[in-house]
Amino acid sequence: MIVDKQVEKRENANVKLTVTLDSSYVSGEYQNLLKDYSKKAHIKGFRPGKVPPNVLESKFGESLKAETTQRVLEESLKKIFDEIDEKPLPYSQPSLEDQPELDFEKDMTFSVTYDIYPEVEAGEYTGLTIEEPVVKVTDDDIQRELEAIQEQNAITMDKESGVVAKDDIVTVNYVELDEDGNEIEETRREDFTFTVGTKMNRYKFDDDVVGMKISEPKDIEKSYPDDFEDSDLAGKTQRIRVTITAVKQQDLPEIDDELAQDVSDDYETLDELKADIRKRLEKSVENRIRRQKVEQLLGKILETSTVPVPESMVRAELEQQWRNFLQQFGGNEEQILPLIEAQGRTKEDFLEQWREQSTTRLKNQLLTQKLLENEQIEASDEEVDAYITEQAEGSSMSAEQAKEHYRSNNMLEYVRHEVQERKLFDSLFEKNKVKKGKKQSVMDVMGRNE
């Protein structure tokens, strides 16, 4: 069947597999296919199952050869992939380089290319130096969180005056105007709602609607810089007719014991809520700093490491990010694509924008896996249970409920891997120098000032 097979490793964990099949095997598969069709074919002038092979060949010869080629390729590749170490990644479909020639007088040779799991070589990962910022949770941080809770518990109501002010929630109808002041019908949008001051509207007309009243239209003229985010408006001056149809404002509750009690039955006083906010912020900052230290360390190790990333792996990561993007906006591709295309962008624009970050994330994952293998880090059942118990603290689930949740959703191996990674980096932090860096605010370290 298989006379020869050669695997040629290429860049970025891509391989070229060249296979030679015995001519008698290929010819035999062709004859088997002929027999099958002879039994099933219905051709005028012949009884079912009595069609001569030469008649079938004269009518369907090219189709039979194509099906034979497809069959021997699939069967031989299945057999080879069971035998060799260089198996294709689940999301890397082997690609045929050239259509092989079907000649029953000689062996058939064909080549396919595909991606395999990359061979990673970890560089130096001890004796390195990284920094961790110095961060302290302040009273201002607590106050900011309280104000966010205050806003979440605000009551939204119609504004009696109907006059728009900053921070009001407005509903508007708008339409672009041409040079003669005529409305451009295809640009009309009705019942669009946003909060004034957030600039969460295409034309950024927040300041222009301040002072407007319900039902009174206003023609607004806006000039946009060359680097404006919407390419259709960049470098242009646009006139828009805007009509306010609704104005709402928020009635904020007092920040007091009653607000704390509204947040949760766990709190009786504002001080109890503040203490819990501080504890939560400190834990969040601790986790964020740890992630920064891990990213720093991996970045330094990558400088002396070899971590090839196959294109199919990058593409799969980008597609997953695209699915997350769609989920975040609560729609499917058919719903979201027209919206982003209206802004002059495409799906490929987003994928290309994410490519560098996604590639780095994959390199970090591959390198981490290699370091786990090098250091032979394992996680016992007891360690996994302890991790789940820790994660359950402060949540609505007990430790046993959390364990059952992970168990029933087949996530225990995921948790085990999390424990292994935690142990790995705890060990690496000890083998490298972690020095104190600059003082940073909670907002800075949590990335909210970006």
C-alpha positions in Angstrom: 0.0 0.0 0.0 2.5 2.7 1.2 5.8 2.4 -0.6 7.4 5.4 1.0 6.6 8.4 3.3 8.9 11.4 4.0 8.3 14.2 6.5 9.9 17.6 5.9 9.8 20.0 8.8 9.4 23.7 7.7 9.1 27.0 9.5 6.5 27.7 12.2 5.7 24.1 12.9 4.5 23.4 9.4 5.4 20.1 7.7 5.3 18.7 4.2 4.4 15.0 4.1 5.2 13.2 0.8 3.7 9.8 0.2 4.2 7.2 -2.5 1.5 4.5 -3.0 1.9 1.2 -4.7 0.4 1.2 -8.2 -1.3 -2.2 -7.5 -3.0 -0.8 -4.5 -4.3 2.2 -6.4 -5.4 0.0 -9.3 -7.1 -2.4 -6.9 -9.1 0.4 -5.3 -10.2 1.6 -8.8 -11.4 -1.9 -9.7 -13.3 -2.2 -6.4 -15.0 1.1 -7.1 -15.9 -0.2 -10.6 -17.5 -3.3 -9.1 -19.5 -1.3 -6.7 -20.9 1.0 -9.4 -21.6 -2.0 -11.7 -23.9 -3.4 -9.0 -25.7 -0.1 -8.4 -25.7 1.7 -11.7 -28.9 2.1 -13.7 -28.1 2.6 -17.4 -30.6 2.3 -20.2 -30.2 -1.0 -22.1 -28.7 -2.9 -19.2 -30.2 -4.8 -16.3 -29.3 -3.5 -12.8 -26.1 -5.1 -11.7 -25.2 -6.2 -15.2 -23.5 -3.0 -16.6 -20.1 -3.9 -18.1 -17.1 -2.1 -16.6 -16.0 -0.7 -19.9 -19.5 1.0 -20.4 -19.1 2.6 -16.9 -15.6 3.8 -17.7 -16.7 5.3 -21.0 -19.5 7.3 -19.3 -18.0 8.0 -15.9 -14.3 7.4 -16.3 -13.1 10.8 -15.0 -15.4 10.8 -12.1 -14.4 7.3 -11.1 -10.7 8.3 -11.3 -11.3 11.4 -9.1 -13.2 9.3 -6.5 -10.5 6.7 -6.5 -7.8 9.3 -6.0 -9.8 10.9 -3.1 -10.3 7.5 -1.5 -6.7 6.3 -1.6 -5.5 9.7 -0.3 -7.9 9.6 2.7 -7.2 6.0 3.6 -3.4 6.3 3.3 -3.3 9.5 5.3 -5.4 8.0 8.0 -3.0 5.1 8.3 0.1 7.3 8.2 -1.2 9.7 10.9 -1.8 6.7 13.1 1.9 5.8 12.8 3.9 9.0 12.7 4.6 11.5 15.5 4.1 14.5 13.2 0.3 14.5 13.4 -1.8 17.5 12.2 -3.3 19.9 14.7 -7.0 19.4 15.1 -7.7 22.8 13.4 -5.1 22.3 10.6 -6.6 20.5 7.6 -3.9 18.9 5.4 -3.6 20.8 2.1 -2.8 18.9 -1.1 0.0 20.6 -2.9 -0.7 19.3 -6.4 -3.4 16.9 -7.7 -1.6 13.5 -8.2 -1.6 11.8 -11.5 -3.6 8.5 -11.7 -1.5 6.1 -13.8 -2.1 2.4 -13.0 1.3 1.6 -14.6 3.3 3.4 -11.9 3.2 4.3 -8.3 1.3 7.4 -7.2 3.1 10.2 -5.3 1.5 13.1 -3.6 2.3 15.7 -0.9 0.3 17.5 1.7 1.2 20.3 4.1 -0.2 20.9 7.5 0.7 22.3 11.0 1.9 20.2 13.9 2.3 21.0 17.6 5.4 23.2 17.8 8.7 22.1 19.3 9.5 24.7 22.0 13.0 25.3 23.3 12.9 27.3 26.6 15.7 29.7 27.1 17.3 30.8 30.4 14.6 31.1 33.0 16.5 31.6 36.3 18.7 34.5 37.5 16.5 37.1 35.8 15.2 40.3 37.3 11.6 41.6 37.1 9.7 44.5 38.9 6.5 44.7 40.8 4.8 48.0 41.3 4.1 49.4 44.8 0.3 49.9 45.1 -1.8 50.9 48.1 -5.6 51.0 48.2 -6.6 54.5 49.4 -9.8 56.1 50.7 -10.3 57.7 47.3 -10.3 54.2 45.7 -13.0 53.1 48.2 -15.0 56.3 47.4 -14.8 55.7 43.7 -16.2 52.2 44.2 -19.0 53.5 46.4 -19.9 56.0 43.7 -20.1 53.3 41.2 -22.4 51.3 43.5 -24.4 54.5 44.0 -24.9 54.9 40.2 -25.9 51.2 39.9 -28.6 51.8 42.4 -29.8 55.0 40.9 -33.4 55.4 39.7 -33.8 56.7 36.2 -36.8 59.0 35.6 -38.1 61.4 32.9 -36.6 64.9 33.3 -39.3 67.4 34.1 -37.7 70.3 32.3 -36.9 68.3 29.2 -33.7 70.3 28.7 -30.6 68.2 28.0 -27.6 68.5 30.4 -24.4 66.6 30.8 -24.9 63.0 32.2 -28.5 62.9 31.1 -29.7 59.9 29.2 -31.2 61.0 25.9 -33.0 59.4 23.0 -32.5 61.0 19.6 -33.5 60.8 16.0 -30.8 62.0 13.5 -30.1 62.2 9.8 -27.3 63.5 7.7 -27.9 66.6 5.5 -26.4 67.2 2.0 -24.9 70.5 0.9 -28.3 71.9 0.1 -29.7 70.9 3.5 -31.7 68.0 2.2 -32.0 64.9 4.4 -30.1 61.8 3.2 -32.6 59.1 3.9 -30.3 56.1 4.1 -28.4 57.8 7.0 -31.6 58.2 9.2 -31.5 56.6 12.6 -34.4 56.7 15.1 -34.6 56.1 18.8 -30.9 56.0 19.5 -30.1 56.3 23.2 -26.8 57.4 24.9 -25.6 59.2 28.0 -24.5 62.8 27.2 -20.7 63.1 27.8 -19.8 59.5 27.1 -19.4 60.3 23.3 -21.0 56.9 22.6 -22.5 58.1 19.3 -21.1 58.1 15.8 -20.9 61.9 15.3 -19.7 62.8 18.9 -22.4 65.5 19.2 -22.6 65.4 23.0 -21.7 69.0 23.6 -24.0 70.1 20.8 -27.1 68.6 22.3 -26.6 70.2 25.7 -29.4 72.8 26.1 -31.7 71.2 23.5 -35.3 70.5 24.3 -37.6 67.6 23.4 -39.1 67.7 19.9 -37.0 70.8 18.8 -34.8 69.8 15.9 -31.3 71.3 15.6 -28.9 71.3 12.6 -25.4 70.6 13.8 -22.2 71.0 11.8 -19.2 69.0 12.9 -15.6 68.9 11.4 -13.6 65.8 12.0 -9.8 65.3 12.0 -8.0 63.2 9.4 -7.3 60.5 12.0 -10.9 60.3 13.2 -11.9 56.8 14.2 -14.7 56.6 11.6 -13.0 56.6 8.2 -16.2 57.8 6.5 -16.1 61.0 8.5 -12.3 61.5 8.8 -11.2 64.8 7.4 -14.7 65.9 6.5 -17.3 68.4 7.7 -20.7 66.9 8.2 -24.1 68.4 8.9 -26.6 66.4 11.0 -30.2 67.1 11.9 -30.9 66.0 15.5 -34.2 65.8 17.3 -34.4 64.9 21.0 -37.3 62.5 21.7 -36.7 61.8 25.4 -34.6 63.0 28.3 -34.0 61.1 31.5 -31.9 61.7 34.6 -30.7 59.6 37.4 -31.8 60.1 41.0 -28.8 59.0 43.0 -29.3 57.4 46.5 -27.3 58.7 49.5 -24.1 56.8 50.3 -25.1 55.6 53.8 -26.1 52.5 55.8 -29.3 52.2 53.8 -27.4 51.9 50.6 -25.1 49.2 52.1 -28.2 47.2 53.2 -29.6 47.5 49.7 -26.4 46.1 48.2 -26.6 42.9 50.3 -28.1 41.4 53.4 -24.5 40.8 54.5 -24.0 44.5 55.4 -25.7 46.4 58.1 -23.5 49.5 58.0 -21.6 51.5 55.4 -18.4 50.7 57.3 -19.0 47.0 56.7 -19.4 47.7 53.0 -16.3 49.8 52.9 -14.3 47.1 54.6 -15.4 44.5 52.1 -14.7 46.8 49.2 -11.1 47.4 50.5 -10.6 43.6 50.9 -11.9 43.0 47.4 -9.8 45.7 45.8 -6.6 44.5 47.6 -7.2 41.0 46.3 -7.8 42.3 42.8 -4.7 44.4 42.9 -2.7 41.4 44.2 -4.0 39.2 41.4 -3.3 41.9 38.8 0.3 42.4 40.0 0.9 38.7 39.9 -0.3 38.6 36.2 2.0 41.5 35.4 5.0 39.6 37.0 4.1 36.5 35.1 3.9 38.4 31.8 7.2 40.2 32.6 9.0 37.0 33.4 7.7 35.1 30.3 8.7 38.1 28.2 12.2 37.9 29.4 12.4 34.1 29.0 11.0 34.5 25.4 14.0 36.6 24.5 16.2 33.5 24.6 13.6 30.9 23.7 12.5 29.4 20.4 8.7 29.3 20.3 7.3 28.7 16.7 3.6 29.5 16.4 1.8 27.8 13.4 -0.5 29.9 11.4 -3.5 27.6 11.9 -3.1 28.0 15.7 -3.1 31.8 15.4 -6.1 31.7 13.1 -8.0 29.5 15.6 -7.2 31.9 18.4 -8.3 34.8 16.4 -11.6 33.1 15.5 -12.2 32.4 19.2 -11.6 36.1 19.9 -14.0 37.0 17.2 -16.7 34.7 18.8 -16.0 36.4 22.2 -16.4 39.8 20.5 -19.8 38.8 19.0 -20.9 37.4 22.4 -19.9 40.6 24.1 -22.1 42.6 21.8 -25.0 40.2 22.2 -25.3 39.3 18.5 -24.3 36.9 15.8 -22.1 37.6 12.8 -25.0 38.4 10.5 -26.2 41.1 13.0 -22.8 42.6 13.9 -21.0 42.6 10.5 -23.3 45.3 8.9 -22.7 47.5 11.9 -18.9 47.4 11.7 -19.0 47.7 7.9 -21.1 50.9 8.3 -18.0 52.3 10.1 -15.8 51.3 7.2 -14.3 48.2 8.9 -14.3 44.5 8.2 -14.0 41.3 10.2 -10.4 40.9 8.8 -9.5 44.4 10.1 -10.4 43.2 13.6 -8.5 40.0 13.2 -5.4 41.7 12.0 -5.7 44.2 14.9 -5.7 41.3 17.4 -3.0 39.3 15.6 0.1 40.5 17.5 -1.5 40.2 20.9 -3.0 36.8 20.1 0.4 35.5 18.9 2.1 36.7 22.0 -0.6 35.0 24.2 0.0 31.7 22.3 3.8 32.0 22.7 3.3 32.5 26.5 1.0 29.5 26.6 3.4 27.2 24.7 6.4 28.4 26.7 4.5 27.9 30.0 3.6 24.3 29.0 7.3 23.7 28.2 8.4 25.0 31.5 5.8 22.8 33.3 7.4 19.8 31.5 11.0 20.9 32.3 10.2 21.5 35.9 8.0 18.4 36.2 5.2 20.3 38.0 2.3 18.2 39.1 -0.9 19.0 41.1 -2.3 16.5 43.5 -6.0 16.0 44.1 -5.6 17.6 47.6 -4.1 20.7 46.0 -6.9 20.9 43.5 -9.5 20.6 46.2 -7.7 23.3 48.2 -7.7 25.7 45.2 -11.4 25.1 44.6 -12.1 25.8 48.3 -10.1 29.1 48.0 -12.0 30.2 44.9 -15.3 29.4 46.6 -14.6 31.8 49.5 -16.6 35.0 49.2 -18.8 33.5 46.5 -22.4 32.3 46.8 -21.3 28.6 46.6 -19.9 26.4 49.3 -16.6 24.5 48.7 -18.6 21.3 48.1 -20.9 23.1 45.6 -18.0 24.5 43.8 -16.3 21.1 43.5 -19.5 19.6 42.2 -19.8 22.5 39.7 -16.3 21.8 38.3 -16.9 18.1 38.4 -20.2 18.1 36.5 -18.9 20.5 33.9 -15.7 18.4 33.3 -13.5 21.3 34.4 -11.4 19.5 37.0 -8.5 19.1 34.6 -8.7 22.8 33.8 -8.4 23.5 37.5 -5.5 21.1 37.8 -3.7 23.0 35.1 -4.4 26.3 36.9 -2.8 24.8 40.1 0.2 23.6 38.1 0.8 27.0 36.6 0.4 28.7 40.0 3.0 26.3 41.5 5.3 26.8 38.5 5.4 30.6 38.8 5.7 30.5 42.6 8.8 28.4 42.0 10.1 30.7 39.3 9.6 33.9 41.4 11.9 32.3 44.0 14.5 31.5 41.3 14.5 35.0 39.9 14.8 38.4 41.5 11.6 40.4 42.0 12.4 44.0 43.0 10.1 46.8 44.0 9.2 49.1 41.2 7.5 52.5 41.0 4.5 53.5 43.1 1.3 53.2 41.1 -2.4 53.9 41.9 -5.0 51.2 41.9 -6.4 52.8 38.7 -3.1 52.5 37.0 -2.4 48.9 38.0 -5.9 47.8 37.1 -5.6 49.4 33.6 -8.5 51.7 34.0 -6.6 54.8 33.0 -5.7 53.4 29.5 
